[in-house]
Amino acid sequence: LVGCFLSLIANQISGDYLKTEDFARRPLAWLDLITRNPGTSVSFSPTFGYDICSRRISSQTAVSNRFDLSRWRLAGNGADMIRPDVMQSFVNAFTNAGFKANAFLPSYGLAEATLAVTVMPPGEGIRVELVEEERLSGAPRDLSRPARYRAIVNCGKPVKDMEVAIRGEDDKVLSDHKIGKVWCRGVSVMHSYFRDPEATDACLIDGWLDTGDMGYMAKGYLFIVGRAKDMIIINGKNHWPQDIEWAVEQLPGFNHGDIAAFSIEMENGEETPAVLVHCRVSDPDKRIELRDQIRDKVRSITGMNCVIELVPPKSLPRTSSGKLSRAKAKKLYLSGEIEPFNLAA
């Protein structure tokens, strides 16, 4: 509404719109729209939009015969965690159609800030920092194992009249490269939730908004690590659900949004990670084989056995913008509304 509708009216520029369901059926129609536009294009999508397009195009297809993306000046990316591997796949798929990697415009925002909080300066493209997993998990470094890293995407600098601070558990502002809660303050930040003073008091302090996200600052740029409420904490160690989900996605046959990871309480009262996975395999033996593959993959990330559940395709809930809703998936799973396939032991 704000970024792709009201801002067009305010700046008196034209725009094209594609329904979510139409994009899901024909994702390359998005690139057709950009190709047909005779002027400079600015277009935004979450990571999964770029992922679907690069997956859908065939390696045998001569993209330059169908698309002209040379006038795509700003390729915005936000509304979800930005995956550098997916963005690189998009570049690889559409470079011959004129797409330029420095057109990528990572950003970070939320509705409570009336959208934008940080935006990458145009032309800088996607920049990443490799961060040791121990820093992300809060666990001490295990010198007996090789170091593992995760690529964290630079989400840009605060927009005009916006302040961003990273705070620790004691609410003190942290220095560069220290991971903590992301807070923001600015003229576009909401003054309250509608008729919900309790929720307002829980996230607003002296004009500063607790975004609920975790990240760190580096030389004025913001790096987002994950959503605080989605964090899986087992035996004092933090596990980010997207790390588990992305690892499973590397197995053949899975797409973005096919996996949901969260924590559940077992009968003995202990917390353990649970992973729900869309299963398109009908053979019972193949399902067991797939479950075991996923379990091994997740164990390599978490170092522990997790609950692995294969669920029917399209059963994991999404938000109105197409993002996976882990909180709702957990609620539906615990209530029995998402029924996993029965597998032999």
Steps between C-alpha positions, in 0.01 A plus 500: 500500500766753605796399285327386185183709491502819707863578410412479130219751547723732703773493234263501200643191332324210332496142622399150396341252739495122490265301724670259741310202355590604143867526598485156661364351176721696260794656691687596182210735413661735754813520286286534187344814652843648567612410146199673342554820700684743268629707793712438807352241737493473877352174626499323836456139613580283801775242448254230395396703193853503364538134599191388309607686185852359495365149563231532234730609218663210317877488461436437130287813463662796326379764747618785277241397238211553743612754761672838505585586861765758417269787607424341838679761711393393852413140585374532855512216746330500837205368705693179579851378579724569201694197376817587308513156332153551353585848378819372336297229324274774361802693373638185337167429332430851364834670438465424129168686506679815614440471875772667709591369846548853635130564433413301814371725779482317835282667760348450842169628629179419680142623510549668839760730342269575205723272298865597442760508778819441302574489126824419319640799306416448130778338300666317789311176439506210747788492747544225757707430809596147602419450868607201709204290608624513860440875500146442378427220747659662804698182567876490569724405208558123470865485391472128420267573206561708187350846512163537327382831359174655388474777243314799649367753249558873539155667513625854450501828691216666692268705279458875550386599852538141629730386782600137555660354812601149608432427865604214727301322769564791740360743238842664458606596148755256358805585291560387141481126424326423832175308446192622682144627461437750220331823616401795283366853549379749243218720372338207317491265802148437631382664821290199608318184399131568438310456826772275645690690771657183644661403169608863452668518843677170430686630194518881526724678750560876472427491130734206438341194336613148588479336156524146636788426263861415582795652320812712524641825361828541312626841380146637483352200318242261650534121482193292592562159658147375567172542685536491879173315563588234239831416669523139619684481833613150600728445802595867497606494134322708236394340173360718222210325323597635158839325528321167546249575224763611251709188571205271423424700184838390364366146470353415156133573440439781748401860435507816706221479759485119512649482851401649837720466808402588858535362853252279682480365854540123533324278754800522736468880500811564289500718188605353167498628141216382276521518122191474278575421136275493194515147359416428135606134519223238515702180544514407875858373484615811314336716766696325774819543300422869453429550870833340591684722249339808651580383853868456411508843335341670800730315740799638310372852572369466855713213631190326635210279396188695412135419440460464123146499363407458134179689421280530189600764242351849549415430865754745646330839550616821336438866567311724256834596342593135442745459787510184711332548839694288750286607796180395326659176376593414859149581623334289229739211560447495877122524456499210254376709207817414308505122483839343423523181294516184709839335460636173630772524764 
